[in-house]
Amino acid sequence: MSGNNRPTEMLQALDMISPENPARISFGPFCLMPSARLLTRNGVPVDIGGRSFDLLVALVEQPGRVLSKRELLNRVWSDVVVDDGSLRFHMVGLRKILGDGENGKRYIATQVGVGYAFVAPVSVAASLSETAAPETQSIASDATLTSRRLPPRPSRLVGRSDDIVWLSDRIVHTQHFTIVGPAGVGKTTLAVEMAYAALDAFGGNAAFVDLSLLEDPALVESAIATSLGIPVQVEDPMMVVLRHIREERLLLVIDNCEHVIDAISSIVERISAGAPSVHILATSREPLRTSREHVHWLGPLAYPSDADATGLDELLAYPAIELFIERARAGGSALVVDMEAAGLIADICRRLDGMALAIELAAVRVASHGLQATARLLDERFSLGWMGRRTAGPRHQTLQAALDWSYELLSKSEKMTLERLSVFIGPFDIEAAISVIADETLDATLVATALDELTNKSLVSPNHSSNTGSYRLLEMTRAYAREKLKKQEPNLVREIHRRHAAFYLHLLEKWDQPIGEVVAKGTGRLGNIRGALEWSFGDQGDREIAVPLAAEAAEAFLHLSLLVECRTWCARAIKDLGERFQATQTEIELQAALGLALMFTRGNSEAAEAALRRALTLAIELEDGCSQLRILGRLHIFHERIGDFATAKSWAEMAVEVAAVINEPEAIAVAASLAGISLHLAGRQIDARQEFEKALRNSLPSDRARTIHYGFDHRNRSRIGLARTLWLLGYPNQAKAHADEAVTQALRLDHAPTYCIALIWALSVYSWRGDLRHAAATLEAFAKCSEINAFGPYMAATPGLREALAITSGQSTEGFGSIEESLARVHAARYELMTTSLEMVLAEGLATNGRPVEALEVLDNAIQRCNGNGELLAMPELLRLKAFVLGRTAPVDIHACEVLLRQSIDIGAEQGARAWELRATIDLAELLGASGRAGEGASLLAALRYQIAEGADTADMLSADSTLKRLGYTG
C-alpha cells in the first residue's frame, strides 16, 4: 500500500470534472475528456453520439454508484421528455462502443429495476495536459483499488444526523470506535456513511472488512489481509498486515464482529499497538472491550410514544415514520399518509421499537397487503405471545418477532426456499439456488418463483457489489432461517448440505480457467467453499465429497495466498483418503499442494519433501506427465533451497525427459528452466545459457495464474538465471539488461516470492558489476518485500547481505556479527542457497581485518561443502579468495598462492566463467609483478582482458586496466 495521498487527489480530481473544468478520465484502453467531448481508445478517437457521450460522462463521474434511470434521464435528456426506452437504446449502443462483456471486460453494470453503475477502475488527471509516468499510473491504480474497498455509499441515511455529527470528529481523533447495538438497528449503514464522511481526513485511504462471511475465528486475520489487498503466506497473517500498515494513515471498518468477538478483540489490540496511525471503526452487538475502545451505542430510530397526542406534521418528522413511508413507497405502495395512516404507522414503529430492519421488513409488505392489514397482522403476532420471550434482550425480542412475522406471511414454497438458502454463506446465484434447493417436493420453477418473491419482500437481497446476478441473505435473516432449517427432518437437512457441497465441488471441477481466478473475482464463492468443506469433513458430512472438494479447492487457496488454509484442508483430506481416493489424481493434487504449502509456511521440512515425493510417485504410476513436470519443479526448488544441488540436478534431468514425452513448448520451457538453474549452480555456464535461452524461446509471457499453478514463475527465473550466467560468461552489459527486465517483470506479476527471487539474484549481478548504488537500492527493495511478506529465510539473510555490501564498498567493520548471525539463521531455516555467497564475503572481510586463520577456516569448509553438494559455481572464486587470504599470512607462501590462482583460472576457463577467470588472472598478474615477473603477468592478463568486448566501465574491467598500466603493459 503506497501513495497515501493519491486517493484524495483522485477524489478531488473527480470533483473537478465539469464542462468548465477540463479533465481526463482513463479506464481500460479508453480516455474520456468531457470538456473536449472526446473519447479515445488507445489514442484513437471513438465515434460516439452526443447522448451516449453524456451518458458515459454521467456514469464515470461517480464510479461504483448506481444511478437511477430517472437521474440519468434528467441529466441527459433535460431538454426533452423521453421514456425508459430511449435510455435502454442508448445504453445498448454505449456498451457496444465500449466492448462491454467482450473477453470478460465489464464497464457498466445493471441493477434491475433501478439503474446503472460504472464498475471499471478509473484514474483521473486534473487537466488534459497532465501526463503520468509509469510509477504514477501504478499509484493511480492503487488509489482506484482503495476507493473500491468501501461498499457503495448509502443513498440517504434516515434519522442518523445526530449520530453523524457526534461521530465525525471523534472517529478522526480516536483510534478505536465501536458502534454497538442490536441486530437490524443500522450499525453497518452508519459505519459505511461515516467512512465516506471521513475519507478526506484519511487521505482517501479506507478499507472495509465484512466478517459476516466467516464462521471460523481463525480466518479473521486472513479476511482483514484480503480486504486490504495484502497476500499472506504465513502462520501469523497479522504480522504481515502490520508490516504493511504500521505507517499508514488508514480508516479500517470492521463489520459484524459479534460472532468472532474474542478473535477480533485480540487483533484490534495488536493493530492499535503496532499501527498507531490506523483508526478502527467496528460494528458489533456488544463492545469489544479493548483497552483503547470508545463505544457509540446506536439506539433505535426515534418514534412517538403517544400518536394520539401528536399532529400530522410532528408525526411525519419522526425518523422511524419517515423510514417506514420511504421504504413502503420504494416497495411500490401508493401510500397516502393522512392523520389516520400516520397514526397506524406510528403504532407499527412503536411496536417494532424503532428498529430499522424490522421497520423495513414491515414497510415493504404494505404494497401487497395494505397498511391496515399490515398493522392487523402485526397485532396478531403480539397476541400469540411475541413479547413473552424474556430470556433475551428487549431489542432482540423485537427483531426476532419481526422475522417470525415476516416468515409467517410466506407461502409454503417460500418458507422452504428461505430455510434451505441458509446453507449459503455469502452470495449465490440462481443456478446454485436451484441445484441445492430443488427436489421432488420443490421443483426448479417453484424455487425460481420463491426466490423472486423473497427478493421482493427484502428477505433475500440482490448483491449490488458485483454484476453477476447474485443474491445473499442478510446476516440475521440467514441466522433465523438456519434455525428453522435445523428443526426439519435430519435426513432432509443432511441432504441439503450434501447438495450444497456437491454443487461447489462440481463448480470447481467444471471451470476451464484456473479456479483461483474465478474465486478471486469477488463472486463470493470462497465462503461457500469453506462452508462446504466444514460440513463435508464434519460429523454428518460426506467424505466422498470432502476429499475431492479439498483437492479442487487447493488451487483457489493457493491463488489467494491462503497457504495455511490450503495446508489444513489438504492434510485433513489426506488423513481421510480411504481406498477410493488413494493413489488417484485426487491424492496427487492434495499431496502436491500440501508440499508447496508446507514449504512456504513451515519451511523446508521433511514433511514437505515427503508430500512432494509421494505426489511424484503417484504421477509416475498414473503416467501423468503434466503433473510430474509440475511436481518436479517444486521438488527442484525444495532441494535447491536446502543446498542439495545434486538431488535438485537429478529432478531437472527427469523434468527434461518428461518434457520430451509431452513435447509441448511450455513443458520444454519449464524443463529447460530447471536444467539451466542446475547447470548454472554446477558451474556449467555455457550449457546453462543454452537452456535458459531455450526456456525463454518456448515459454509464454509471465502470468499470475500459471505462476500459482507451478508455485513460482519459471520464465522470470530463467531470465534472472540468464542474467547471472551472462555476467559469468563475460557479458556484463547484457547481464544487467536481463536483470533489469527480470525485476521489472516480477514487479508487474505481483507475486512476492518471484519478486524476491528476481531481486536477490539481480543483487548479485549489480554487485559483481561494481554498481554498488544500484545494488544497495535492490537490497532495500528485497528487504522490504521479504519483511512485509514475512519470508523468514530471506529476512534471515538480509542483515548479512547488508554487511556484505558494506564490505564490498570498503566500509566493513571488524565485527562481522550480522553475517555470522545471518548464516546461523539461514542454517536453522534449512535455506542453504545463500550460504556460500555470505561465507565468501565473510572470509574476505576477516582477512582484510587481520584475521586470516579464521578466514581460511571459513573458506576450507565452504570448498569442502561445495565439492560435496555439487555447488561448483563458486569454486573458482573460493580458490581465488583462498589465495587472497594466504597472501595475508606470515610468512607469505607465494608458490601456494600462485598454485591456487592458476587452479582458479583453469576451473573458470573450464566452466566458461570468464568473469571468475578475469578476477583470478588480475590477482595472478599482481602476484607475478610483485615477484619480478611483471611481463609474464601482463601478458596473461592482456590476453584475457582484450577478449572481453563489453563492460569497460565495470569494476573488474577497470581493475584489469589499472593492473596492466602498473605492470607497464603497452600492448
ZAMARGU-4260 file (C-alpha; in steps of 0.2 Angstrom, whole numbers, plus 5000, padded with zeros to 4 digits):
<rodrens>
0) 5000/5000/5000 | 5008/5016/4994 | 5004/5033/4988 | 4993/5038/5003 | 4989/5055/4996
5) 4984/5048/4979 | 4966/5043/4983 | 4962/5061/4990 | 4970/5068/4974 | 4959/5057/4963
10) 4943/5061/4973 | 4947/5080/4971 | 4950/5077/4953 | 4933/5069/4951 | 4925/5083/4960
15) 4933/5095/4947 | 4926/5086/4932 | 4913/5098/4924 | 4911/5106/4906 | 4920/5121/4913
20) 4935/5112/4921 | 4943/5100/4908 | 4949/5083/4914 | 4954/5067/4908 | 4947/5051/4914
25) 4956/5034/4910 | 4948/5017/4911 | 4955/5001/4902 | 4961/5007/4884 | 4949/5022/4885
30) 4952/5040/4888 | 4937/5052/4891 | 4939/5071/4890 | 4922/5078/4895 | 4926/5097/4891
35) 4933/5092/4874 | 4918/5080/4871 | 4931/5067/4866 | 4933/5048/4869 | 4948/5039/4863
40) 4953/5021/4863 | 4972/5018/4863 | 4974/5036/4857 | 4962/5034/4843 | 4946/5045/4843
45) 4930/5034/4845 | 4914/5038/4835 | 4901/5041/4849 | 4884/5050/4848 | 4880/5065/4859
50) 4868/5057/4871 | 4879/5041/4873 | 4893/5053/4877 | 4883/5062/4890 | 4878/5045/4897
55) 4896/5039/4899 | 4901/5056/4907 | 4887/5054/4920 | 4891/5036/4924 | 4910/5039/4925
60) 4909/5054/4936 | 4903/5043/4950 | 4911/5026/4948 | 4903/5012/4958 | 4887/5021/4962
65) 4871/5015/4955 | 4862/5030/4946 | 4844/5028/4944 | 4835/5029/4927 | 4827/5045/4932
70) 4843/5053/4937 | 4851/5048/4920 | 4835/5054/4910 | 4835/5071/4919 | 4854/5073/4916
75) 4855/5068/4898 | 4838/5072/4891 | 4835/5088/4902 | 4828/5097/4887 | 4815/5084/4881
80) 4803/5072/4888 | 4808/5054/4884 | 4804/5037/4891 | 4815/5022/4898 | 4816/5015/4880
85) 4827/5029/4874 | 4839/5026/4889 | 4839/5007/4886 | 4843/5010/4867 | 4857/5022/4870
90) 4864/5011/4884 | 4865/4996/4872 | 4874/5007/4860 | 4886/5013/4873 | 4890/4996/4879
95) 4893/4991/4861 | 4905/5005/4859 | 4915/5001/4874 | 4915/4982/4870 | 4907/4979/4887
100) 4906/4960/4890 | 4920/4955/4877 | 4934/4945/4884 | 4927/4947/4902 | 4929/4966/4902
105) 4915/4974/4912 | 4912/4993/4912 | 4893/4996/4915 | 4883/4985/4927 | 4864/4985/4928
110) 4854/4985/4944 | 4837/4978/4938 | 4823/4989/4940 | 4834/5003/4947 | 4848/5009/4936
115) 4866/5008/4930 | 4883/5009/4938 | 4901/5011/4930 | 4911/4997/4938 | 4928/4998/4929
120) 4943/5005/4938 | 4946/5023/4933 | 4961/5035/4935 | 4959/5054/4934 | 4970/5068/4928
125) 4966/5086/4934 | 4969/5093/4916 | 4971/5087/4899 | 4990/5092/4899 | 4993/5081/4914
130) 5003/5066/4910 | 5008/5052/4921 | 5024/5042/4922 | 5023/5024/4924 | 5025/5025/4943
135) 5011/5037/4944 | 5000/5026/4934 | 5003/5012/4946 | 4999/5023/4961 | 4983/5029/4952
140) 4978/5010/4951 | 4981/5008/4969 | 4970/5023/4973 | 4956/5016/4962 | 4958/5000/4972
145) 4957/5009/4988 | 4941/5019/4983 | 4933/5002/4980 | 4937/4995/4997 | 4921/5003/5004
150) 4904/4996/5000 | 4893/5009/4990 | 4888/5024/5000 | 4870/5024/5007 | 4859/5035/4996
155) 4851/5043/5011 | 4853/5039/5030 | 4836/5042/5039 | 4836/5048/5057 | 4855/5047/5060
160) 4860/5066/5058 | 4864/5067/5077 | 4875/5051/5077 | 4884/5058/5061 | 4888/5074/5070
165) 4893/5066/5086 | 4905/5053/5077 | 4913/5064/5064 | 4926/5072/5074 | 4928/5058/5086
170) 4932/5045/5073 | 4946/5056/5066 | 4954/5059/5083 | 4950/5042/5092 | 4960/5026/5087
175) 4946/5014/5090 | 4927/5017/5090 | 4914/5003/5090 | 4896/5006/5085 | 4886/4994/5096
180) 4868/4990/5095 | 4856/4976/5092 | 4854/4967/5075 | 4845/4977/5062 | 4847/4994/5071
185) 4858/5000/5056 | 4876/4999/5063 | 4883/4994/5046 | 4874/5008/5036 | 4880/5021/5049
190) 4898/5014/5048 | 4899/5015/5029 | 4892/5033/5029 | 4905/5038/5042 | 4919/5030/5032
195) 4914/5040/5017 | 4912/5056/5028 | 4930/5054/5035 | 4938/5049/5018 | 4946/5066/5016
200) 4954/5066/5034 | 4962/5049/5030 | 4968/5054/5013 | 4955/5043/5004 | 4963/5028/5012
205) 4949/5017/5020 | 4945/4998/5019 | 4930/4988/5024 | 4931/4971/5032 | 4915/4961/5032
210) 4916/4947/5044 | 4898/4940/5041 | 4905/4928/5028 | 4916/4920/5041 | 4911/4906/5054
215) 4929/4901/5059 | 4938/4914/5071 | 4954/4908/5064 | 4951/4916/5047 | 4948/4933/5054
220) 4966/4938/5051 | 4966/4932/5033 | 4949/4941/5030 | 4957/4958/5035 | 4973/4954/5025
225) 4962/4950/5010 | 4951/4966/5012 | 4967/4976/5012 | 4974/4968/4997 | 4988/4960/5006
230) 4993/4942/5001 | 4999/4932/5016 | 5008/4915/5016 | 5012/4913/5034 | 5005/4906/5051
235) 5003/4924/5058 | 4994/4934/5044 | 4993/4949/5056 | 5012/4950/5057 | 5012/4953/5038
240) 4997/4965/5039 | 5005/4976/5052 | 5021/4977/5042 | 5011/4984/5028 | 5000/4997/5038
245) 5011/5002/5053 | 5015/5019/5045 | 4998/5021/5036 | 4985/5033/5040 | 4971/5022/5037
250) 4952/5020/5042 | 4949/5002/5044 | 4930/4997/5046 | 4927/4980/5053 | 4909/4975/5052
255) 4899/4961/5061 | 4911/4957/5075 | 4900/4949/5087 | 4901/4931/5082 | 4921/4931/5082
260) 4922/4944/5096 | 4937/4936/5105 | 4947/4934/5090 | 4944/4952/5083 | 4947/4960/5101
265) 4964/4952/5101 | 4968/4958/5083 | 4962/4976/5086 | 4973/4977/5101 | 4988/4972/5090
270) 4983/4984/5077 | 4981/4998/5090 | 4998/4994/5097 | 5008/4991/5081 | 5000/5004/5069
275) 4996/5019/5079 | 4990/5029/5063 | 4977/5016/5059 | 4960/5021/5065 | 4947/5007/5068
280) 4928/5008/5066 | 4920/4992/5071 | 4902/4987/5072 | 4896/4974/5085 | 4881/4969/5096
285) 4892/4970/5111 | 4908/4980/5115 | 4925/4973/5110 | 4932/4978/5127 | 4949/4983/5121
290) 4960/4994/5131 | 4958/5009/5119 | 4940/5006/5114 | 4927/5020/5113 | 4909/5014/5111
295) 4895/5023/5102 | 4878/5014/5107 | 4867/5015/5092 | 4849/5016/5098 | 4833/5013/5088
300) 4826/5027/5077 | 4815/5039/5086 | 4796/5036/5086 | 4782/5044/5095 | 4777/5037/5112
305) 4759/5043/5110 | 4752/5046/5092 | 4735/5052/5098 | 4743/5067/5106 | 4754/5072/5091
310) 4749/5082/5075 | 4752/5076/5057 | 4767/5086/5054 | 4775/5082/5070 | 4772/5063/5067
315) 4780/5064/5049 | 4796/5072/5057 | 4800/5056/5067 | 4814/5046/5058 | 4806/5029/5061
320) 4790/5035/5052 | 4800/5044/5039 | 4809/5027/5035 | 4793/5017/5035 | 4785/5029/5022
325) 4801/5030/5012 | 4803/5011/5011 | 4784/5007/5008 | 4784/5019/4993 | 4800/5012/4987
330) 4792/4995/4988 | 4778/5000/4976 | 4765/5006/4988 | 4755/5021/4983 | 4753/5026/5001
335) 4743/5041/5005 | 4748/5047/5023 | 4734/5056/5032 | 4732/5058/5051 | 4724/5040/5052
340) 4738/5032/5042 | 4751/5041/5051 | 4744/5035/5067 | 4744/5017/5061 | 4762/5019/5055
345) 4767/5027/5072 | 4759/5012/5081 | 4769/5000/5070 | 4785/5009/5073 | 4782/5009/5091
350) 4778/4991/5092 | 4794/4987/5082 | 4804/4998/5094 | 4811/5009/5081 | 4822/4995/5074
355) 4827/5000/5056 | 4827/4982/5049 | 4811/4977/5057 | 4803/4993/5050 | 4809/4990/5033
360) 4803/4972/5033 | 4786/4978/5039 | 4785/4993/5026 | 4788/4983/5011 | 4773/4972/5015
365) 4762/4987/5013 | 4762/4986/4994 | 4755/4969/4994 | 4744/4969/5010 | 4740/4987/5013
370) 4743/4997/5028 | 4728/4991/5038 | 4731/4973/5035 | 4750/4975/5039 | 4745/4983/5056
375) 4732/4970/5059 | 4745/4956/5056 | 4757/4964/5067 | 4744/4964/5081 | 4740/4946/5078
380) 4759/4942/5081 | 4758/4951/5098 | 4743/4941/5103 | 4752/4925/5100 | 4764/4930/5114
385) 4778/4938/5104 | 4783/4949/5119 | 4784/4935/5131 | 4802/4929/5127 | 4810/4937/5142
390) 4826/4926/5141 | 4833/4938/5128 | 4835/4957/5127 | 4820/4968/5123 | 4828/4974/5106
395) 4832/4956/5101 | 4814/4951/5105 | 4808/4964/5093 | 4819/4959/5078 | 4816/4941/5081
400) 4797/4945/5081 | 4798/4954/5065 | 4807/4940/5057 | 4794/4927/5064 | 4780/4938/5057
405) 4788/4940/5040 | 4791/4922/5039 | 4773/4918/5043 | 4767/4928/5029 | 4777/4917/5016
410) 4769/4903/5006 | 4775/4885/5010 | 4787/4885/4995 | 4794/4902/5000 | 4797/4896/5018
415) 4805/4880/5012 | 4816/4890/5000 | 4821/4903/5013 | 4826/4889/5026 | 4836/4880/5013
420) 4845/4896/5007 | 4853/4897/5024 | 4866/4884/5019 | 4874/4898/5008 | 4887/4908/5016
425) 4888/4925/5006 | 4882/4927/4988 | 4874/4914/4977 | 4866/4914/4960 | 4850/4906/4953
430) 4859/4891/4947 | 4866/4887/4964 | 4849/4890/4972 | 4840/4878/4961 | 4854/4865/4962
435) 4854/4865/4981 | 4836/4868/4985 | 4825/4860/4971 | 4819/4842/4974 | 4804/4831/4972
440) 4794/4842/4984 | 4800/4859/4977 | 4804/4859/4959 | 4815/4872/4950 | 4801/4883/4944
445) 4794/4885/4962 | 4812/4889/4968 | 4814/4902/4955 | 4797/4910/4959 | 4800/4909/4978
450) 4817/4917/4976 | 4810/4931/4966 | 4796/4934/4979 | 4808/4933/4994 | 4819/4946/4985
455) 4804/4957/4983 | 4800/4955/5001 | 4818/4960/5007 | 4821/4943/5014 | 4834/4940/5000
460) 4845/4954/4995 | 4852/4957/4977 | 4871/4958/4978 | 4875/4975/4972 | 4894/4973/4975
465) 4895/4964/4958 | 4886/4962/4942 | 4885/4943/4942 | 4866/4942/4946 | 4869/4935/4963
470) 4859/4936/4979 | 4863/4934/4998 | 4854/4933/5014 | 4856/4947/5027 | 4866/4940/5041
475) 4851/4940/5054 | 4839/4933/5041 | 4852/4919/5037 | 4854/4915/5056 | 4835/4915/5058
480) 4832/4904/5043 | 4846/4892/5048 | 4837/4889/5065 | 4822/4885/5056 | 4831/4873/5044
485) 4838/4864/5060 | 4821/4859/5065 | 4817/4850/5049 | 4819/4831/5047 | 4838/4827/5050
490) 4839/4817/5033 | 4832/4832/5024 | 4844/4844/5032 | 4859/4832/5028 | 4853/4831/5010
495) 4853/4850/5008 | 4870/4852/5015 | 4876/4837/5004 | 4869/4845/4988 | 4877/4862/4993
500) 4894/4854/4995 | 4891/4844/4979 | 4887/4859/4969 | 4903/4868/4974 | 4913/4853/4970
505) 4905/4852/4953 | 4908/4870/4951 | 4926/4869/4954 | 4928/4854/4943 | 4920/4861/4928
510) 4929/4878/4926 | 4940/4879/4911 | 4951/4893/4918 | 4961/4892/4934 | 4948/4891/4948
515) 4959/4903/4958 | 4955/4917/4946 | 4936/4913/4947 | 4936/4914/4966 | 4947/4929/4966
520) 4934/4939/4955 | 4924/4943/4971 | 4909/4932/4967 | 4909/4926/4985 | 4911/4908/4981
525) 4925/4906/4994 | 4914/4907/5009 | 4903/4894/5001 | 4918/4883/4998 | 4924/4885/5016
530) 4906/4881/5022 | 4905/4865/5011 | 4922/4859/5017 | 4917/4862/5035 | 4901/4852/5033
535) 4909/4838/5022 | 4923/4835/5035 | 4911/4836/5049 | 4902/4823/5059 | 4887/4822/5047
540) 4897/4825/5032 | 4901/4815/5016 | 4920/4810/5014 | 4916/4806/4996 | 4913/4824/4993
545) 4925/4831/5006 | 4941/4823/4999 | 4939/4829/4981 | 4932/4845/4986 | 4948/4849/4996
550) 4959/4844/4981 | 4949/4855/4969 | 4949/4870/4982 | 4968/4869/4984 | 4972/4879/4969
555) 4959/4893/4974 | 4968/4894/4991 | 4985/4895/4983 | 4979/4908/4971 | 4973/4919/4985
560) 4989/4916/4995 | 4979/4906/5009 | 4993/4894/5011 | 4988/4890/5029 | 4970/4885/5024
565) 4977/4875/5009 | 4988/4866/5021 | 4975/4862/5034 | 4962/4856/5021 | 4974/4845/5011
570) 4981/4837/5027 | 4964/4833/5033 | 4959/4826/5016 | 4975/4815/5015 | 4970/4808/5033
575) 4953/4803/5026 | 4958/4797/5009 | 4951/4780/5011 | 4953/4767/4997 | 4943/4776/4984
580) 4955/4791/4983 | 4972/4783/4987 | 4984/4783/4973 | 4972/4793/4962 | 4974/4810/4953
585) 4965/4817/4969 | 4979/4812/4980 | 4992/4819/4968 | 4983/4836/4969 | 4982/4835/4988
590) 5000/4830/4991 | 5007/4842/4978 | 4998/4857/4986 | 5002/4851/5004 | 5020/4850/5000
595) 5021/4868/4992 | 5010/4875/5007 | 5021/4867/5020 | 5037/4873/5011 | 5032/4891/5012
600) 5023/4891/5029 | 5033/4879/5039 | 5050/4880/5030 | 5059/4866/5020 | 5053/4852/5032
605) 5054/4833/5029 | 5035/4833/5029 | 5035/4845/5014 | 5048/4834/5005 | 5038/4818/5009
610) 5022/4825/5002 | 5030/4831/4986 | 5039/4814/4984 | 5023/4805/4986 | 5014/4816/4973
615) 5028/4812/4961 | 5027/4794/4964 | 5009/4794/4960 | 5010/4805/4945 | 5023/4792/4938
620) 5012/4777/4942 | 4997/4786/4934 | 5008/4791/4919 | 5003/4809/4921 | 5016/4819/4913
625) 5010/4836/4916 | 5008/4833/4935 | 5026/4825/4935 | 5033/4841/4927 | 5024/4852/4940
630) 5029/4842/4955 | 5047/4840/4948 | 5048/4859/4948 | 5043/4860/4966 | 5055/4846/4971
635) 5069/4855/4962 | 5067/4872/4971 | 5065/4862/4988 | 5082/4854/4986 | 5090/4869/4979
640) 5084/4879/4994 | 5091/4866/5006 | 5108/4866/4997 | 5106/4848/4990 | 5111/4853/4972
645) 5115/4836/4966 | 5097/4830/4970 | 5090/4846/4963 | 5100/4842/4947 | 5093/4824/4946
650) 5075/4832/4947 | 5080/4844/4932 | 5086/4829/4922 | 5070/4820/4925 | 5060/4835/4920
655) 5069/4836/4903 | 5064/4818/4900 | 5046/4821/4905 | 5045/4837/4894 | 5052/4827/4879
660) 5037/4815/4881 | 5025/4829/4882 | 5033/4838/4868 | 5024/4855/4870 | 5033/4872/4871
665) 5028/4876/4889 | 5034/4859/4895 | 5050/4861/4886 | 5052/4879/4893 | 5049/4873/4911
670) 5061/4859/4910 | 5074/4870/4902 | 5072/4882/4916 | 5076/4869/4929 | 5090/4862/4919
675) 5098/4879/4916 | 5097/4883/4935 | 5105/4867/4940 | 5119/4869/4926 | 5122/4887/4932
680) 5124/4881/4950 | 5135/4867/4945 | 5147/4879/4936 | 5142/4874/4918 | 5139/4891/4911
685) 5139/4888/4893 | 5127/4874/4894 | 5116/4884/4906 | 5115/4899/4894 | 5108/4887/4881
690) 5095/4880/4892 | 5089/4897/4899 | 5088/4904/4881 | 5078/4889/4876 | 5066/4891/4891
695) 5063/4910/4886 | 5060/4905/4867 | 5047/4892/4872 | 5039/4900/4887 | 5023/4910/4887
700) 5023/4928/4894 | 5023/4928/4913 | 5005/4926/4920 | 5000/4925/4939 | 4988/4910/4936
705) 5002/4900/4928 | 5014/4906/4942 | 5002/4899/4956 | 5000/4883/4946 | 5018/4879/4946
710) 5022/4888/4963 | 5034/4901/4955 | 5037/4909/4939 | 5048/4899/4928 | 5050/4912/4914
715) 5056/4925/4927 | 5068/4913/4935 | 5075/4909/4918 | 5078/4927/4914 | 5087/4931/4930
720) 5097/4915/4929 | 5102/4920/4912 | 5107/4937/4918 | 5119/4929/4931 | 5126/4917/4918
725) 5129/4931/4905 | 5140/4940/4918 | 5150/4925/4922 | 5152/4922/4903 | 5159/4939/4901
730) 5144/4949/4895 | 5141/4961/4910 | 5131/4974/4900 | 5119/4960/4893 | 5118/4953/4911
735) 5112/4970/4918 | 5099/4972/4904 | 5092/4955/4908 | 5092/4958/4927 | 5083/4975/4925
740) 5070/4966/4914 | 5068/4952/4926 | 5065/4964/4941 | 5053/4974/4931 | 5043/4959/4925
745) 5042/4951/4943 | 5036/4968/4950 | 5022/4968/4937 | 5017/4950/4941 | 5013/4955/4959
750) 5019/4938/4966 | 5030/4941/4981 | 5041/4925/4980 | 5045/4928/4962 | 5049/4946/4965
755) 5061/4942/4980 | 5070/4929/4969 | 5072/4941/4955 | 5079/4954/4967 | 5091/4943/4976
760) 5099/4936/4960 | 5099/4954/4952 | 5108/4960/4968 | 5122/4948/4964 | 5123/4954/4946
765) 5124/4973/4951 | 5137/4969/4965 | 5148/4959/4953 | 5147/4973/4941 | 5153/4985/4954
770) 5136/4995/4953 | 5135/4997/4972 | 5122/5011/4972 | 5110/5000/4961 | 5114/4985/4972
775) 5110/4995/4988 | 5093/5000/4981 | 5089/4982/4975 | 5094/4976/4993 | 5082/4988/5001
780) 5068/4983/4990 | 5072/4965/4993 | 5072/4968/5012 | 5056/4977/5011 | 5047/4964/5001
785) 5053/4949/5012 | 5049/4959/5028 | 5031/4963/5024 | 5028/4946/5017 | 5036/4938/5032
790) 5048/4927/5021 | 5058/4920/5036 | 5074/4914/5026 | 5075/4930/5016 | 5073/4940/5032
795) 5087/4930/5040 | 5099/4933/5026 | 5096/4952/5024 | 5107/4958/5038 | 5121/4948/5032
800) 5118/4954/5014 | 5119/4972/5020 | 5135/4969/5029 | 5142/4960/5014 | 5138/4975/5003
805) 5147/4986/5016 | 5162/4976/5015 | 5162/4976/4996 | 5160/4995/4997 | 5176/4996/5008
810) 5165/5001/5024 | 5167/4985/5034 | 5170/4984/5052 | 5179/4970/5062 | 5164/4963/5070
815) 5155/4954/5055 | 5141/4950/5068 | 5127/4952/5055 | 5135/4940/5043 | 5138/4927/5056
820) 5121/4929/5063 | 5113/4928/5046 | 5122/4912/5042 | 5116/4904/5059 | 5098/4909/5055
825) 5100/4903/5037 | 5106/4886/5043 | 5092/4885/5055 | 5079/4888/5041 | 5087/4875/5030
830) 5090/4888/5017 | 5107/4885/5011 | 5106/4893/4994 | 5114/4909/5001 | 5127/4901/5012
835) 5142/4901/5000 | 5140/4919/4995 | 5139/4925/5013 | 5154/4915/5018 | 5165/4922/5004
840) 5162/4940/5009 | 5164/4935/5027 | 5181/4927/5023 | 5186/4942/5013 | 5182/4954/5027
845) 5190/4943/5040 | 5206/4943/5030 | 5206/4961/5027 | 5204/4965/5045 | 5219/4954/5051
850) 5210/4938/5054 | 5217/4926/5040 | 5216/4910/5051 | 5198/4912/5053 | 5195/4916/5035
855) 5204/4901/5029 | 5193/4890/5040 | 5178/4898/5033 | 5184/4895/5015 | 5190/4877/5018
860) 5173/4872/5025 | 5165/4881/5010 | 5176/4872/4997 | 5173/4855/5005 | 5154/4858/5006
865) 5153/4864/4988 | 5163/4849/4982 | 5151/4838/4991 | 5134/4845/4986 | 5138/4850/4968
870) 5138/4869/4970 | 5153/4871/4959 | 5148/4888/4953 | 5158/4897/4966 | 5173/4886/4966
875) 5185/4897/4955 | 5181/4912/4967 | 5183/4902/4983 | 5200/4897/4977 | 5205/4915/4972
880) 5199/4921/4989 | 5209/4907/4997 | 5225/4913/4988 | 5220/4931/4994 | 5219/4926/5012
885) 5236/4916/5011 | 5244/4932/5004 | 5240/4940/5021 | 5248/4926/5032 | 5265/4927/5038
890) 5276/4921/5030 | 5268/4923/5013 | 5269/4907/5003 | 5270/4914/4985 | 5270/4897/4977
895) 5255/4891/4986 | 5246/4907/4981 | 5251/4905/4963 | 5245/4887/4963 | 5228/4892/4969
900) 5226/4906/4957 | 5231/4895/4942 | 5218/4882/4948 | 5205/4895/4949 | 5209/4901/4932
905) 5209/4884/4925 | 5192/4879/4933 | 5185/4896/4927 | 5190/4893/4910 | 5183/4875/4910
910) 5166/4882/4917 | 5166/4896/4904 | 5166/4908/4918 | 5177/4921/4911 | 5172/4934/4924
915) 5179/4922/4938 | 5194/4919/4926 | 5197/4938/4924 | 5197/4941/4943 | 5209/4927/4946
920) 5221/4932/4932 | 5221/4950/4939 | 5227/4943/4956 | 5240/4932/4947 | 5247/4946/4937
925) 5248/4957/4953 | 5257/4942/4962 | 5269/4939/4947 | 5273/4958/4946 | 5277/4958/4964
930) 5289/4943/4961 | 5298/4951/4947 | 5289/4943/4933 | 5279/4958/4928 | 5280/4954/4909
935) 5273/4937/4911 | 5259/4943/4922 | 5255/4957/4910 | 5254/4945/4895 | 5242/4933/4904
940) 5231/4947/4909 | 5231/4956/4892 | 5227/4940/4883 | 5211/4938/4893 | 5206/4956/4895
945) 5205/4960/4877 | 5194/4945/4873 | 5180/4954/4883 | 5171/4966/4872 | 5159/4974/4884
950) 5158/4981/4901 | 5173/4993/4900 | 5166/5003/4915 | 5163/4988/4926 | 5173/4986/4942
955) 5183/4971/4936 | 5187/4978/4919 | 5193/4994/4927 | 5204/4984/4939 | 5211/4975/4925
960) 5216/4990/4915 | 5224/4998/4931 | 5234/4982/4934 | 5240/4982/4916 | 5245/5000/4917
965) 5255/4997/4934 | 5264/4982/4926 | 5269/4993/4911 | 5259/4984/4898 | 5260/4994/4882
970) 5250/4982/4870
</rodrens>
